[in-house]
Amino acid sequence: MRKGLIVLLAVFSVVAFALPAMADTSFFGYARIMPTYYSNFDFDDSKPDAGTSNEGGNISGEHIRGELRLGWKAGGDKWKISMIAESDIIYNKNNVDRTAGFDGETFGIERAEFSYAFSPALELFTGWPVSAIDIGSGGILYGDDHPIFGFRGKLTDNLKYQLVYISIQNQATLGLSESTVANDWRVYFLKPEFSFGTGSANMTLNPIVAYSDNRARDAKVTYYGLEGIGKFGFVKPSFEVILADGEFRNSNVDISSYAAFAGVELGLSKAFNPYIAVRYTQGDDDATDNDAEGFVGITDIGRFTPLMGMDGNVFGEHLASGASPWNSPLYSYAPDRAGGGNQYGGISNLSSGNNPGSMIFAVGAKGAISEQLSYKAQLFGVWYDDTANLGANVDDYAGTTFDLLLKYDFSKNFSATYIGSVFVPGDGIKDQLAAGADDTFASVNTLQLVWTY
C-alpha cells in the first residue's frame, strides 16, 4: 500500500509538471524535395563535369536532394526553447536504406536555440541557431549556424544590442600535448542597433565590431563596420561597409582589406518591386609581398540576403574545389578561395587572403502576380577587383549571371518553386581555362517541392 502510494504520487508529480510544458509546446517542420541539374560548373563543355558539393553531399549532374526537418518549440513568459532535427540527403540507396550494410543518413539536431529573458534589456541565448551580423544587407561578413553564446536586449525604445561569442572550431587532438587554444577558431562580436523615425520613414544604423581569433590559421582579424537598413515611403535603402585589420601570428604578413555593399529597392506595387545594388570586396595585388589584401569574411552569406540573395542560384552554389575557376565556396558571392596562399576564414576556413576580390552590379525585381504565383528575376554583371594573382593577362570581367525564380502556392501547406540560373563566363573566366577548352555557361535548374506544417 505504501509503495503503491509512492508510485501514484510520483506519477501525479510527473503529469503535473508535464502538463504546462505540453500546453506550451508545438511541433512544426517541412519536407523540401529538390530535383536538380548542375551543368558545366567548370565552364568547359569539352570534358566531363567535376564533382562539387552542396548541403546534401557530393554530387554532379542530375540529383534529387531532400531536406527533411522536424522541429518543436516551447516557451513561457521569459524562456524559450526551439530545436530542429534534420536529415539532408542526396537520394540514393546508401542514404535511405537502413538495412544491413547501410547506416543511412544521420538524423540529428541541426539547429537549436535556448533563451531566458531576465529583463527586456538582458536576454541570455545559446545553442546553434542561424545567426548573422549583416545578413539584412550585403552578407559580406558573417551568417551561419555555428554554436553561439551571448546576450541581447532592448536598452531603450531606440537602442537594441547583441553581444555574442561564436565557437566555430574547438576540438583538442587526443593524446597530443599542445596549447589549449591550438586549432581553435573563435569569434566575438558586438552589434548595437540604433533606430530612427517611425512608420513609413525609418532607419536603423548598426555599428559592428567583430574579432576573429583564428588559431587554426594563426590569424587574428578585427572587423569594423557600419550597416544601415531603412524605409522611406516606397524607397528601401540598405548598405554596409566593413574594414578588416589583422595579421598572421607566426609570420610578418599583415591583413588589411575592406568590402562594401549598397542597394535600394522600390516598393512600387505588389506585382513589381525593382532593385539595384552594388557589392564590392577588395582584391590582393601581389601574392609575394607581406600584405594579404584580398577580403575574407568570417562566412560570406550573400546567397541569403534580401536584395541579391536566392537560395538555389548558381552564384551561391559551391563553385570551388576544382569544379570552377571562379572558386567561391557554398553561399559565398565572392571568389575568396581563388589566388591561393595566406589561408584563413570563410566556410571551412579555406579562403585566401590573396584572392582577387570582386565587384557585382545587380539589377532585379520581385513581386506577386497573383495570390498564388510570385517571382524574382535578377541580372548580375561580375568583375574581378584585381587579377594579378590569377595568372598573366586575365581580364577583369568575370561574367554575367541571370536568375529566375517562379513560385506557386497550391495551398498553405504545399508549394512548388522553379529556379533557372546561368553564369555566362566573361573574358576573365575564359582566360583561365585550358587551351582548347570549349567555353560555355554554368547552369542550375531546380524544382523545389515543399510540404510544410
KAWO-V897241 format. One record per residue. N is the residue number from 1. PSI is psi as a letter, one per 40 degrees, with the letter a starting at -180 (NA if undefined). OMEGA is omega in degrees with one decimal (999 if undefined). D_FIRST is the distance of its C-alpha to the first C-alpha in Angstrom with 2 decimals. Layout:
[[N/PSI/OMEGA/D_FIRST] [N/PSI/OMEGA/D_FIRST]]
This chain:
[[1/d/-179.2/0.00] [2/d/179.1/3.77] [3/d/178.8/5.47] [4/d/178.8/5.06] [5/d/178.6/6.17] [6/d/178.4/8.70] [7/d/-179.7/9.91] [8/d/178.1/10.39] [9/d/179.1/12.26] [10/d/179.3/14.23] [11/d/179.1/15.32] [12/d/-179.8/16.30] [13/d/179.1/18.28] [14/d/-179.4/20.07] [15/d/-178.1/21.03] [16/d/179.4/22.14] [17/d/-175.9/24.36] [18/d/-174.4/25.60] [19/d/177.9/26.78] [20/d/180.0/29.62] [21/d/179.7/30.75] [22/d/-179.4/30.84] [23/d/-178.1/32.80] [24/e/-174.7/35.39] [25/h/175.7/35.71] [26/i/179.2/38.51] [27/i/179.0/39.92] [28/i/177.9/43.61] [29/a/175.0/45.98] [30/i/170.0/49.09] [31/h/179.1/50.89] [32/h/-176.7/54.49] [33/h/-170.1/56.55] [34/g/167.5/60.04] [35/h/-169.1/62.74] [36/i/174.8/65.26] [37/h/173.2/68.66] [38/i/179.0/70.11] [39/h/169.5/73.84] [40/f/174.6/76.29] [41/e/176.4/74.40] [42/e/178.8/77.20] [43/f/-176.5/79.84] [44/h/-177.1/81.66] [45/e/-176.3/82.06] [46/e/179.6/83.93] [47/i/179.6/80.93] [48/i/-179.8/77.34] [49/i/173.6/74.75] [50/i/177.0/72.84] [51/i/175.2/69.06] [52/a/-177.8/67.28] [53/i/169.5/63.70] [54/a/-175.4/61.54] [55/d/-177.4/57.88] [56/e/180.0/56.97] [57/a/179.5/58.91] [58/h/-171.9/62.43] [59/i/165.5/64.61] [60/i/177.9/68.14] [61/a/-177.6/69.59] [62/i/176.8/67.39] [63/i/173.6/63.61] [64/h/178.1/60.53] [65/h/177.5/58.15] [66/h/175.7/54.62] [67/h/-171.6/52.83] [68/h/-174.5/49.28] [69/h/173.3/46.93] [70/h/-176.9/43.37] [71/i/174.8/42.47] [72/i/-179.7/39.69] [73/i/178.9/39.70] [74/i/180.0/37.51] [75/i/176.8/38.33] [76/a/-178.3/38.03] [77/d/-174.1/40.51] [78/e/-173.3/41.35] [79/i/177.0/39.92] [80/i/174.5/40.72] [81/h/175.7/39.84] [82/h/178.4/41.84] [83/i/178.0/41.87] [84/h/173.4/43.98] [85/i/-174.4/43.55] [86/i/165.2/46.84] [87/h/-178.1/48.59] [88/h/-168.3/52.37] [89/i/162.8/54.20] [90/h/-175.2/57.57] [91/h/166.4/57.01] [92/i/-174.0/57.40] [93/d/-177.9/55.55] [94/d/-178.5/54.48] [95/d/-168.7/52.66] [96/e/-179.4/50.87] [97/h/-176.7/50.32] [98/f/175.8/47.16] [99/a/-178.2/47.85] [100/h/178.8/48.68] [101/e/179.2/51.37] [102/h/178.8/50.75] [103/e/-174.5/48.22] [104/i/-180.0/48.98] [105/h/179.8/49.44] [106/h/176.4/46.90] [107/h/-175.3/44.71] [108/a/-179.1/43.59] [109/h/-179.4/43.47] [110/d/-179.8/47.11] [111/i/179.2/46.79] [112/i/174.7/44.29] [113/h/-179.9/44.56] [114/h/-176.4/42.22] [115/i/174.3/43.39] [116/h/-178.8/42.49] [117/h/175.5/44.92] [118/d/177.0/45.00] [119/i/176.7/47.85] [120/d/-177.9/50.49] [121/e/-175.0/52.64] [122/h/175.8/50.13] [123/h/175.4/47.96] [124/h/174.9/46.57] [125/i/-178.7/46.54] [126/i/-177.5/46.13] [127/a/175.4/45.58] [128/g/174.1/48.27] [129/i/168.2/49.38] [130/h/177.6/52.97] [131/i/-176.2/54.75] [132/i/173.8/58.45] [133/d/-171.1/61.18] [134/f/-178.2/63.90] [135/e/179.0/62.70] [136/e/179.8/63.82] [137/b/-175.7/67.45] [138/e/179.8/68.95] [139/f/-174.9/66.01] [140/d/-169.0/68.31] [141/d/-174.6/66.04] [142/h/166.9/62.34] [143/h/-179.2/59.68] [144/a/177.3/56.89] [145/f/176.0/53.13] [146/i/175.5/52.99] [147/h/-177.9/50.09] [148/i/172.4/50.60] [149/h/-175.9/49.35] [150/a/178.9/50.92] [151/i/175.8/51.23] [152/i/179.7/52.79] [153/i/178.3/53.25] [154/h/-176.2/55.54] [155/d/175.2/57.47] [156/i/177.7/59.67] [157/d/-175.1/60.50] [158/e/-176.2/63.05] [159/h/171.1/61.52] [160/i/179.2/58.67] [161/i/167.7/58.11] [162/h/173.7/56.42] [163/h/-163.5/56.11] [164/h/170.4/54.80] [165/h/179.9/54.34] [166/h/177.0/54.56] [167/h/-178.9/53.65] [168/d/174.4/55.75] [169/h/178.6/55.87] [170/g/-175.6/53.76] [171/h/179.0/53.25] [172/i/175.8/54.20] [173/h/-176.2/55.76] [174/h/175.7/53.60] [175/e/-177.8/55.37] [176/h/176.4/58.26] [177/h/-177.8/59.10] [178/i/177.1/60.34] [179/i/-179.5/60.23] [180/e/178.1/56.85] [181/e/179.5/58.50] [182/h/177.8/60.38] [183/e/177.8/60.15] [184/i/170.3/58.28] [185/h/-177.1/59.32] [186/i/-179.4/58.02] [187/i/177.3/59.20] [188/h/176.7/58.94] [189/i/175.6/60.19] [190/h/-179.3/60.64] [191/g/169.6/61.54] [192/i/179.1/62.16] [193/h/-179.1/62.80] [194/h/-178.7/65.30] [195/i/179.1/65.59] [196/h/176.9/68.76] [197/i/179.5/69.56] [198/i/174.1/67.54] [199/b/-174.5/67.57] [200/e/176.6/70.22] [201/h/-177.4/71.70] [202/i/-177.6/69.36] [203/i/168.4/69.24] [204/h/174.7/66.86] [205/h/-170.7/68.37] [206/g/171.9/66.13] [207/i/-177.1/67.34] [208/h/168.9/65.84] [209/h/179.8/65.53] [210/h/178.3/63.87] [211/h/179.0/63.99] [212/h/179.5/63.53] [213/g/-170.9/62.90] [214/g/-177.9/63.51] [215/d/179.9/63.39] [216/d/178.0/63.23] [217/e/-178.1/66.79] [218/f/-178.4/67.86] [219/h/171.8/68.54] [220/h/-174.7/67.76] [221/h/171.3/68.67] [222/h/178.6/68.39] [223/h/176.2/68.68] [224/h/-177.3/70.01] [225/i/174.9/70.11] [226/h/178.9/70.27] [227/i/176.5/68.84] [228/h/178.5/69.75] [229/h/-174.5/68.37] [230/i/175.0/69.86] [231/h/179.0/70.61] [232/g/-172.6/73.78] [233/b/179.4/73.96] [234/e/-179.5/74.15] [235/h/-177.1/75.01] [236/g/179.1/72.12] [237/i/172.5/73.31] [238/i/179.5/71.36] [239/i/168.9/72.45] [240/i/174.2/71.48] [241/h/-178.6/73.36] [242/h/174.1/71.87] [243/h/179.4/73.63] [244/h/-179.8/72.54] [245/h/-179.0/73.55] [246/a/-178.4/72.51] [247/i/168.1/73.43] [248/h/-171.2/72.52] [249/d/-172.4/71.53] [250/f/174.5/73.24] [251/i/179.2/76.45] [252/f/179.7/78.96] [253/h/177.8/78.13] [254/i/175.7/77.49] [255/h/-178.9/75.39] [256/h/-176.4/77.00] [257/i/176.7/76.69] [258/i/179.1/75.90] [259/i/-176.8/74.81] [260/i/177.4/74.94] [261/i/172.7/74.07] [262/h/179.1/75.32] [263/i/176.3/74.88] [264/h/176.5/75.15] [265/i/178.2/73.71] [266/h/179.1/75.30] [267/g/-172.7/72.98] [268/d/-179.5/75.78] [269/i/176.6/73.79] [270/d/-174.8/70.66] [271/e/-173.2/72.64] [272/h/178.5/74.60] [273/g/-178.2/73.56] [274/i/175.3/75.95] [275/i/173.2/75.58] [276/i/-176.0/77.67] [277/i/174.5/76.48] [278/h/179.5/77.70] [279/h/-174.0/75.57] [280/h/169.5/77.11] [281/h/-177.2/76.13] [282/i/175.8/78.71] [283/i/177.8/80.02] [284/i/-175.3/81.21] [285/e/-178.4/84.96] [286/h/-178.5/85.23] [287/e/-175.5/82.71] [288/e/-178.6/84.79] [289/a/-175.8/84.73] [290/f/179.0/82.13] [291/h/173.1/80.74] [292/g/-170.9/77.87] [293/e/175.4/78.71] [294/h/-174.1/76.98] [295/h/175.7/74.11] [296/h/175.0/70.63] [297/a/176.2/67.57] [298/d/168.8/64.02] [299/h/176.2/63.27] [300/h/-175.6/65.74] [301/f/-177.5/63.83] [302/d/-176.2/66.84] [303/d/-173.8/65.37] [304/e/-179.9/62.80] [305/i/-171.7/64.98] [306/d/-175.9/65.72] [307/c/-172.0/69.47] [308/e/-173.4/70.39] [309/i/172.1/67.06] [310/h/-176.1/66.10] [311/g/179.3/63.09] [312/e/177.3/64.83] [313/i/-173.6/68.50] [314/d/-175.9/70.55] [315/d/179.9/71.25] [316/e/177.0/67.56] [317/i/-176.0/66.94] [318/g/179.9/67.16] [319/g/-175.5/70.95] [320/a/178.1/70.92] [321/f/179.1/70.19] [322/e/-178.9/73.60] [323/e/-175.2/73.11] [324/h/174.5/75.23] [325/e/177.4/77.97] [326/d/168.9/76.49] [327/f/172.5/73.65] [328/i/177.3/70.93] [329/i/178.9/67.21] [330/h/178.7/64.65] [331/d/-173.5/64.42] [332/i/174.5/67.48] [333/e/-178.0/70.66] [334/i/-179.7/72.73] [335/f/-169.6/74.22] [336/e/171.2/72.47] [337/e/178.9/72.38] [338/i/177.8/76.14] [339/d/178.1/78.63] [340/i/176.7/76.59] [341/i/-179.5/76.09] [342/f/-175.8/74.46] [343/h/170.8/71.07] [344/i/171.4/68.29] [345/a/-177.0/65.98] [346/i/178.5/65.37] [347/h/-178.7/62.80] [348/e/176.2/61.94] [349/f/-173.6/64.19] [350/e/-179.8/67.23] [351/i/-173.3/69.63] [352/h/173.9/73.09] [353/e/177.3/74.83] [354/e/-175.3/78.05] [355/i/-172.4/77.16] [356/e/-176.1/79.90] [357/i/-176.7/78.01] [358/i/168.3/78.55] [359/h/-179.9/79.54] [360/h/172.1/78.23] [361/h/-171.6/79.86] [362/h/169.1/77.63] [363/i/-178.5/78.17] [364/i/178.1/75.75] [365/i/175.8/74.33] [366/i/179.6/71.13] [367/i/178.2/70.13] [368/h/-179.4/68.66] [369/d/176.1/71.10] [370/a/178.4/68.73] [371/d/-175.8/65.15] [372/d/-172.5/64.20] [373/h/176.2/66.88] [374/i/-175.5/67.31] [375/i/165.0/69.38] [376/h/177.5/70.39] [377/i/-179.1/73.65] [378/i/-179.4/75.07] [379/h/177.9/77.99] [380/h/162.3/78.13] [381/h/-169.4/81.28] [382/h/178.2/80.31] [383/i/164.7/82.45] [384/i/174.4/82.04] [385/d/-179.3/82.66] [386/h/-175.2/84.39] [387/e/-173.7/85.12] [388/d/-176.5/86.61] [389/e/-177.2/83.82] [390/e/-178.2/83.70] [391/i/-176.4/87.04] [392/h/170.4/90.67] [393/f/173.7/91.76] [394/h/-177.1/88.37] [395/i/-179.3/88.79] [396/d/-172.9/86.66] [397/h/-176.6/85.68] [398/d/178.1/82.50] [399/a/-176.6/82.23] [400/h/174.9/80.95] [401/i/175.2/77.55] [402/h/-179.6/76.68] [403/h/173.7/73.23] [404/h/177.5/72.35] [405/h/175.1/68.87] [406/h/-178.6/68.24] [407/h/177.6/64.82] [408/h/178.8/63.89] [409/h/178.1/60.65] [410/d/175.7/59.89] [411/i/177.9/56.78] [412/e/-177.4/54.46] [413/e/-179.3/52.47] [414/h/178.0/55.33] [415/i/176.1/58.61] [416/h/-179.5/61.38] [417/h/173.3/63.56] [418/h/174.0/66.73] [419/h/171.5/68.16] [420/h/-171.3/71.63] [421/h/-180.0/72.85] [422/i/174.6/75.95] [423/h/-179.0/77.37] [424/h/-174.5/81.15] [425/h/170.2/82.54] [426/a/-178.6/85.32] [427/d/179.1/87.90] [428/d/173.7/85.52] [429/d/-176.9/83.18] [430/d/-179.0/86.06] [431/e/-179.8/87.80] [432/e/179.6/84.81] [433/i/179.2/84.73] [434/i/176.6/86.39] [435/h/179.8/89.99] [436/e/179.1/90.19] [437/i/176.5/86.80] [438/g/-172.0/86.63] [439/h/-178.6/85.14] [440/i/-178.3/82.92] [441/i/170.2/80.12] [442/i/-177.6/76.43] [443/i/172.5/74.14] [444/h/170.9/70.59] [445/h/-173.2/69.66] [446/h/169.3/66.03] [447/h/179.5/64.13] [448/h/176.9/60.77] [449/h/-171.1/58.39] [450/h/169.7/55.41] [451/h/-176.0/52.26] [452/i/178.7/50.20] [453/NA/999/47.16]]
